[in-house]
Amino acid sequence: MEERDQSQRTASVAPLVTVVCLCHNHAPFVKEALRSVWAQSYAAIELIVVDDGSRDESVRVIEKELRDEPYAHFLHWKEGIGNCRAFNKALALSTGNYVIDLAADDVLLPDRVEKQVAAFEALDPNWGIVFSDAVLIDERSRVTGYQYARDKQGNLKKPVPQGDVYQALLGPFFLLSPTVMYRRDILEELGGYDETLHYEDFDILIRTARRYLFYYLDEPTTMKRRVKHSLSSRFYHRRRNDLLESTLRICEKVYAMNHTPDEHAALAYTVRYHLRQAFYTENFALVEGYFALLERTGHVDPLSRRLRQLARWRLPVWPLYRQYLRLRKQL
């Protein structure tokens, strides 16, 4: 305990970092996630663990891990309140200068917090996010690759967007949200996560990017676990797809934030992708919504127009799409 007290006194002179660990049915992984926080080379860390309605052994595992950790906090809702609201509850209790949203199936590398804080402390207030590369792991914690392609010398094969990334975020996927460290004051300024949505990262990143710059730290800081039944897998659910519904609402918010024709063109890329996804998963009403937004951008393409027509016929396309996803091992 004396060593821990000394660590806390040393940490008091450094910026405090809040790690919010969100858990939902992550019993096989949450122990590794929590221990990766305690293994950090940076001492000034406030840990808030949130269990949002887990039905597995997650709560038992968390309580056992936190038993001897007086500096950690545990919030638990037996009935889930949703990922966005659960995070906001933790954010309201937090006191850190910087914030990390850690999913309970991911893992922080030992020097992540130290290096991201150092990067932030060297930046001016126009920079709102520090993000990085990530190691990709499977359910057994085996390394399967990295987020960004590199050559044999370890150099990036193509540049990672940084600085003003607002328009880039509307194009092909490039930023892995588990690697992000936020400035706390910016999260508060933006009102935290949008609790009317079923997922958080696209919305909060695009709202932050509209006002602030993003800094890329060119090394892995996080181990991102790919799990078969993860939240992102729900994008492939047939009908009544809440993630695709939330994405449409986010895209409508983006349209209202856009300033230039080029930004509308970039938004059209995202809208077209999710329109196709809505068609293949038989979310036909959402096809109409995406198409209406695509028309507003002024970038309607022939395929989107054709899919909109086919969606009105309610064609049973899901069985074929499901086979395609299974071949690609996405379902």
C-alpha positions as CSV (number, residue, x, y, z in Angstrom):
1,M,0.0,0.0,0.0
2,E,2.9,2.4,0.7
3,E,4.2,1.9,-2.8
4,R,0.7,2.6,-4.2
5,D,0.4,5.8,-2.1
6,Q,3.8,7.0,-3.4
7,S,2.6,6.3,-6.9
8,Q,-0.5,8.4,-6.3
9,R,1.6,11.3,-5.0
10,T,3.8,11.1,-8.0
11,A,0.8,10.9,-10.3
12,S,-0.7,14.0,-8.8
13,V,1.7,16.3,-10.7
14,A,0.8,14.7,-14.1
15,P,-2.5,15.3,-16.0
16,L,-5.1,12.8,-14.9
17,V,-6.4,10.4,-17.5
18,T,-9.9,8.8,-17.1
19,V,-10.3,5.3,-18.6
20,V,-13.9,4.3,-19.0
21,C,-14.2,0.6,-19.5
22,L,-17.6,-0.4,-20.9
23,C,-18.6,-4.0,-20.5
24,H,-21.5,-5.9,-22.0
25,N,-21.3,-9.7,-21.9
26,H,-17.4,-9.6,-22.1
27,A,-16.7,-12.1,-19.3
28,P,-14.0,-13.9,-21.3
29,F,-12.1,-10.7,-22.0
30,V,-12.7,-8.1,-19.3
31,K,-10.0,-9.3,-16.9
32,E,-7.4,-8.8,-19.6
33,A,-8.8,-5.3,-20.4
34,L,-8.7,-4.2,-16.8
35,R,-5.2,-5.5,-16.1
36,S,-3.9,-3.7,-19.1
37,V,-5.0,-0.4,-17.4
38,W,-3.2,-1.3,-14.2
39,A,-0.1,-2.3,-16.2
40,Q,0.3,1.2,-17.7
41,S,3.7,3.0,-17.4
42,Y,1.7,6.1,-16.6
43,A,0.4,6.4,-13.0
44,A,-2.2,9.2,-13.1
45,I,-5.1,7.1,-14.2
46,E,-8.7,7.1,-12.9
47,L,-10.5,3.9,-13.9
48,I,-14.3,3.7,-14.1
49,V,-15.8,0.3,-15.1
50,V,-19.3,0.2,-16.4
51,D,-21.3,-3.0,-16.9
52,D,-24.4,-2.4,-19.0
53,G,-26.8,-5.2,-18.4
54,S,-24.5,-8.2,-18.9
55,R,-26.1,-11.6,-18.8
56,D,-22.9,-13.6,-18.5
57,E,-20.3,-13.7,-15.7
58,S,-19.0,-10.2,-16.4
59,V,-20.1,-8.7,-13.1
60,R,-18.6,-11.4,-11.1
61,V,-15.3,-11.1,-12.9
62,I,-15.2,-7.4,-12.6
63,E,-16.0,-7.4,-8.9
64,K,-13.3,-9.9,-8.2
65,E,-10.8,-7.8,-10.2
66,L,-11.7,-4.6,-8.4
67,R,-11.8,-6.1,-4.9
68,D,-8.3,-4.8,-4.1
69,E,-8.4,-1.6,-6.2
70,P,-9.7,1.3,-4.1
71,Y,-9.0,3.8,-6.8
72,A,-11.4,2.2,-9.3
73,H,-15.1,2.8,-9.6
74,F,-17.8,0.4,-10.7
75,L,-21.2,1.3,-12.2
76,H,-23.6,-1.5,-12.9
77,W,-27.1,-1.5,-14.5
78,K,-28.8,-4.9,-14.4
79,E,-31.1,-3.7,-17.2
80,G,-29.0,-2.2,-19.9
81,I,-29.3,1.5,-20.5
82,G,-27.4,1.6,-23.8
83,N,-23.7,2.1,-24.6
84,C,-24.0,5.9,-25.2
85,R,-25.9,6.6,-22.0
86,A,-23.7,4.3,-19.9
87,F,-20.6,6.2,-21.1
88,N,-22.1,9.6,-20.3
89,K,-22.9,8.4,-16.8
90,A,-19.3,7.5,-16.3
91,L,-18.1,10.8,-17.9
92,A,-20.2,12.8,-15.5
93,L,-18.4,11.1,-12.6
94,S,-14.9,11.4,-14.1
95,T,-12.3,14.1,-13.3
96,G,-9.5,13.4,-15.9
97,N,-8.0,15.9,-18.2
98,Y,-8.1,13.3,-20.9
99,V,-10.5,10.4,-21.6
100,I,-10.2,6.9,-23.1
101,D,-13.2,4.8,-24.0
102,L,-12.0,1.2,-23.5
103,A,-14.3,-1.6,-24.7
104,A,-13.9,-4.5,-22.3
105,D,-12.8,-6.8,-25.1
106,D,-9.8,-4.6,-26.1
107,V,-6.4,-4.2,-24.5
108,L,-4.2,-1.2,-23.9
109,L,-0.5,-1.6,-24.6
110,P,1.7,-0.7,-21.6
111,D,2.8,2.7,-22.7
112,R,-0.3,3.9,-24.5
113,V,-1.4,6.4,-21.9
114,E,2.1,7.8,-21.4
115,K,2.7,8.3,-25.1
116,Q,-0.7,9.8,-25.9
117,V,-0.5,12.2,-23.0
118,A,2.9,13.3,-24.1
119,A,1.6,13.9,-27.6
120,F,-1.4,15.9,-26.3
121,E,0.8,18.0,-23.9
122,A,2.9,19.1,-26.9
123,L,-0.1,20.3,-28.9
124,D,-2.1,23.5,-28.7
125,P,-5.8,23.6,-27.9
126,N,-6.9,23.3,-31.5
127,W,-6.1,19.6,-31.3
128,G,-9.0,17.5,-29.9
129,I,-8.0,13.9,-30.4
130,V,-4.9,11.7,-30.5
131,F,-5.3,8.4,-32.2
132,S,-2.8,5.7,-33.4
133,D,-2.2,2.3,-35.0
134,A,-3.5,-0.8,-33.4
135,V,-2.6,-4.5,-33.2
136,L,-5.5,-6.7,-34.3
137,I,-6.1,-9.8,-32.2
138,D,-8.6,-12.7,-32.2
139,E,-10.8,-14.1,-29.4
140,R,-7.7,-16.0,-28.1
141,S,-5.6,-12.9,-28.0
142,R,-3.5,-14.1,-31.0
143,V,-2.2,-11.3,-33.3
144,T,-3.8,-11.3,-36.7
145,G,-2.4,-8.1,-38.1
146,Y,-2.3,-4.3,-37.8
147,Q,-4.7,-1.5,-38.5
148,Y,-2.4,0.1,-41.1
149,A,-0.5,-1.6,-43.8
150,R,3.3,-1.2,-43.6
151,D,6.3,-2.3,-45.7
152,K,9.1,-4.6,-44.5
153,Q,10.9,-1.6,-42.9
154,G,7.8,-0.8,-40.8
155,N,6.9,2.3,-42.8
156,L,3.3,3.1,-43.7
157,K,2.3,2.1,-47.2
158,K,0.1,5.2,-47.5
159,P,-0.3,8.3,-45.3
160,V,-2.9,8.3,-42.5
161,P,-5.0,11.4,-42.5
162,Q,-4.5,13.8,-39.7
163,G,-5.1,17.5,-38.9
164,D,-8.4,18.5,-40.4
165,V,-9.9,15.0,-41.0
166,Y,-13.6,16.0,-41.2
167,Q,-14.0,15.2,-44.9
168,A,-11.7,12.1,-44.6
169,L,-14.0,10.6,-42.0
170,L,-16.8,10.6,-44.5
171,G,-14.8,8.5,-46.9
172,P,-13.3,5.0,-46.6
173,F,-12.8,3.9,-43.1
174,F,-9.4,4.8,-41.7
175,L,-9.6,5.6,-38.0
176,L,-10.0,2.9,-35.4
177,S,-11.9,4.5,-32.5
178,P,-10.5,2.2,-29.7
179,T,-7.1,4.0,-30.2
180,V,-8.6,7.4,-29.5
181,M,-7.8,9.6,-26.5
182,Y,-10.1,12.6,-26.1
183,R,-9.7,15.9,-24.4
184,R,-12.2,15.9,-21.6
185,D,-13.3,19.5,-22.1
186,I,-14.2,18.8,-25.7
187,L,-16.4,15.8,-24.8
188,E,-18.2,18.1,-22.3
189,E,-18.5,20.9,-24.9
190,L,-20.1,18.5,-27.3
191,G,-22.5,17.1,-24.7
192,G,-20.9,13.6,-24.7
193,Y,-22.3,10.8,-26.7
194,D,-25.6,11.2,-28.4
195,E,-27.9,9.0,-26.2
196,T,-30.6,8.8,-28.9
197,L,-28.2,6.7,-31.0
198,H,-27.4,3.0,-30.7
199,Y,-23.6,3.4,-31.2
200,E,-21.3,6.3,-30.6
201,D,-18.0,6.4,-32.5
202,F,-18.9,7.8,-36.0
203,D,-21.1,10.5,-34.5
204,I,-18.7,11.8,-31.8
205,L,-15.7,11.6,-34.1
206,I,-17.4,13.6,-36.9
207,R,-18.7,16.2,-34.4
208,T,-15.3,16.6,-32.9
209,A,-13.6,16.8,-36.3
210,R,-15.9,19.6,-37.4
211,R,-14.3,21.8,-34.7
212,Y,-10.9,20.3,-33.8
213,L,-7.8,18.8,-35.4
214,F,-6.8,15.1,-35.0
215,Y,-3.2,14.0,-34.3
216,Y,-1.9,10.6,-35.5
217,L,0.6,8.8,-33.3
218,D,2.5,6.5,-35.7
219,E,2.7,3.3,-33.6
220,P,0.3,0.8,-32.1
221,T,-1.0,1.7,-28.7
222,T,-4.0,-0.7,-28.5
223,M,-4.9,-4.3,-29.1
224,K,-8.2,-4.4,-30.9
225,R,-10.1,-7.7,-30.5
226,R,-12.2,-8.9,-33.4
227,V,-15.1,-10.8,-31.8
228,K,-17.7,-12.7,-33.8
229,H,-20.8,-11.2,-32.0
230,S,-19.4,-7.7,-31.6
231,L,-21.5,-4.5,-31.7
232,S,-20.3,-3.9,-35.3
233,S,-21.6,-7.3,-36.4
234,R,-25.2,-5.9,-35.9
235,F,-24.7,-3.8,-39.1
236,Y,-25.4,-7.1,-40.9
237,H,-28.7,-7.9,-39.0
238,R,-31.7,-8.6,-41.2
239,R,-34.5,-6.0,-40.8
240,R,-35.1,-3.7,-37.9
241,N,-31.4,-2.8,-37.9
242,D,-30.9,-0.2,-35.2
243,L,-27.3,0.6,-36.2
244,L,-28.3,1.3,-39.8
245,E,-31.1,3.5,-38.5
246,S,-28.6,5.4,-36.2
247,T,-26.2,5.8,-39.1
248,L,-28.9,7.4,-41.3
249,R,-29.6,9.9,-38.5
250,I,-25.8,10.7,-38.1
251,C,-25.6,11.2,-41.9
252,E,-28.5,13.7,-41.7
253,K,-26.6,15.5,-38.9
254,V,-23.5,15.5,-41.1
255,Y,-25.4,17.1,-44.0
256,A,-26.4,19.9,-41.7
257,M,-22.8,20.4,-40.6
258,N,-21.3,20.4,-44.1
259,H,-19.9,23.6,-45.5
260,T,-18.8,22.8,-49.1
261,P,-19.9,20.8,-52.2
262,D,-16.8,18.5,-51.7
263,E,-18.1,17.6,-48.2
264,H,-21.5,16.7,-49.7
265,A,-19.7,14.5,-52.2
266,A,-17.8,12.8,-49.4
267,L,-21.0,12.3,-47.5
268,A,-22.6,10.7,-50.6
269,Y,-19.9,8.0,-50.5
270,T,-21.0,7.0,-46.9
271,V,-24.7,7.3,-47.8
272,R,-24.3,5.1,-50.9
273,Y,-22.5,2.4,-48.9
274,H,-25.1,2.2,-46.2
275,L,-28.0,2.4,-48.7
276,R,-26.6,-0.8,-50.2
277,Q,-26.3,-2.3,-46.8
278,A,-29.9,-1.4,-46.0
279,F,-31.0,-3.1,-49.2
280,Y,-29.1,-6.3,-48.7
281,T,-30.3,-6.7,-45.1
282,E,-33.9,-6.0,-46.2
283,N,-34.2,-2.7,-44.2
284,F,-36.2,-1.4,-47.1
285,A,-37.7,1.7,-45.3
286,L,-34.1,2.8,-44.6
287,V,-33.3,2.5,-48.3
288,E,-35.8,5.2,-48.9
289,G,-34.3,7.4,-46.2
290,Y,-30.8,7.0,-47.5
291,F,-31.9,7.7,-51.0
292,A,-33.7,10.9,-50.0
293,L,-30.5,12.1,-48.3
294,L,-28.4,11.1,-51.3
295,E,-30.7,13.3,-53.5
296,R,-30.1,16.2,-51.2
297,T,-26.3,15.8,-51.6
298,G,-26.8,16.0,-55.4
299,H,-24.8,12.8,-56.0
300,V,-27.4,10.2,-56.9
301,D,-25.8,7.3,-58.8
302,P,-27.5,4.7,-61.1
303,L,-27.0,1.8,-58.7
304,S,-28.6,3.6,-55.8
305,R,-31.5,4.6,-58.0
306,R,-32.0,1.0,-59.1
307,L,-31.7,-0.4,-55.5
308,R,-34.4,2.1,-54.4
309,Q,-36.7,0.8,-57.1
310,L,-36.0,-2.9,-56.1
311,A,-36.5,-2.1,-52.4
312,R,-40.1,-1.1,-53.2
313,W,-40.7,-4.6,-54.4
314,R,-39.5,-6.0,-51.1
315,L,-37.3,-8.6,-52.8
316,P,-36.0,-11.4,-50.4
317,V,-32.3,-10.7,-51.0
318,W,-31.1,-11.5,-47.4
319,P,-30.5,-15.3,-48.0
320,L,-28.0,-14.6,-50.8
321,Y,-26.3,-11.8,-48.8
322,R,-26.1,-14.1,-45.8
323,Q,-24.2,-16.7,-47.8
324,Y,-21.9,-14.0,-49.1
325,L,-21.1,-12.8,-45.6
326,R,-20.4,-16.4,-44.5
327,L,-18.0,-16.9,-47.3
328,R,-16.2,-13.7,-46.2
329,K,-16.4,-14.9,-42.5
330,Q,-18.3,-11.7,-41.5
331,L,-21.3,-13.6,-40.2
